[in-house]
Amino acid sequence: MDETARLLLWLALAGTAVTFAGSAAIWFMDEERRIRRAFRHVLQAPADALITANGRGVGFNFARNLAAVAWDQGAWCLVYRIDELVGAELIVDGEVRARAYRGEARRALERTTPTGGQITLRLVFDDARYPDFEVALWSPGDEARRNAPSPAEAIQEANRWIARVEAILRRAAPRQSAAAAPTVATPAPSPPRVAPPSLDPPPWDEEAEPAPPRPAATARREPPREPRTRDLFEGDEDEAFT
């Protein structure tokens, strides 16, 4: 009897440990938690805003001005700058129901009636290689998935993200315009103008020492003039007639 009770106790403890380990693995391998860990790794900080669905996700960290997208439950990630975000679209069955783009007025959601088609949130980035990223918030067959939202909830969540993207674009617009504004160079101050020295002697103060005698002006000496021939002859004639 004691052996049987001991065996049952060990089986109960083993079952509890297996159940606990399985629950911990399910909790740790949850899709949203895996994507959060991936974003924490690539953004080097927790995501301030996050949306996940069907193994994909989008996260933003406003302190570092970064955005990240993830595939395969965080196995693949791509990082953008927030100022590279161009806009977002809410697509229902291939039709754009709402959108928000940089430099445009927001197109609000008018029809909120759920449909049985696909509901997708599409983000557009200013990148040549990866210009957009789509998150399928609801697809046909998701009603059988555990904790799957309804089509109406998926549309409302996508509409909230359109409003969030519009706020992000408004927030990033002043920084970009301030960075793109040309800097006006201030002219260097001109050097002070100094008057040329005067050639005239400064006025002499009578109460001070007497002014030194100024040197006398030198008389101009002309070169001696040679006697003219006519003058010599004229003198001789006068003496002859005398």
Phi, psi and omega in degrees: 000319180294322178294320179296316179295320178295321179294317179296323178295316178296322177295321178294317178295320178294319178296321178295319180293319179294319179296317179296317179295320178294319178295320178295321179293319178295318179294318183289325182267014177300143185301312182294321180292323178295319180291323176298317179295322178295319178292323177297328180285313185280328179272347183059029179188155177295151179283131178282328178224135187214140172221134181225147176190134174054044175080002178241160180200160177227134179222150180232140169236109187281335179292323180262359178058045182229151174229148182223147174237152186222143172245163172050049177056038176093002179291329178234134181225155176220134186249135175236162166277148182296327179289353173275353177288124182263320182177185181214152180225143171256114185248126178236114181055042178079003180248133179281112180270327180209153181203157175214119182233154179293132180080004179237157174286144182290134175266107186284158179285124182259318182251117180255011181290127180287152177231171180271006181272201184264140179243121188230138170256121183245125176254137182246131181239156177274074182217133184287324183276319181232081187281343182211167179211133183243138176239115179280101182286332178206135179226157176302130183101351180288346180295337178273352181280147183288135179058028179280138178286163175280163178303322179295317178295323179295320179294318179294321178294319178295323178294322176296324179288330173297317177295322179295318179296321178298319177295322178295318180294320177294324181289324182277343184295313180298324179295319181292318179294323178292325179287328182276348182294133181290144178272129181268120182284129178279132182294144179292142180296135181288146180293151181297140181279126180252128180292141179294149181295139181283142179277341179282145178292149181294153179298139184266136179274126183291328182287341179280191181297151180296148182291141178293148181296137179278140180297140181292148180287134180282134181285145179283125179256120180273150178292147181297141181272135178284144180293141178276145181298323181294325180293323179294317179293320180298323179293320180294322180295322181295319180292327181291319180283346178281000000 
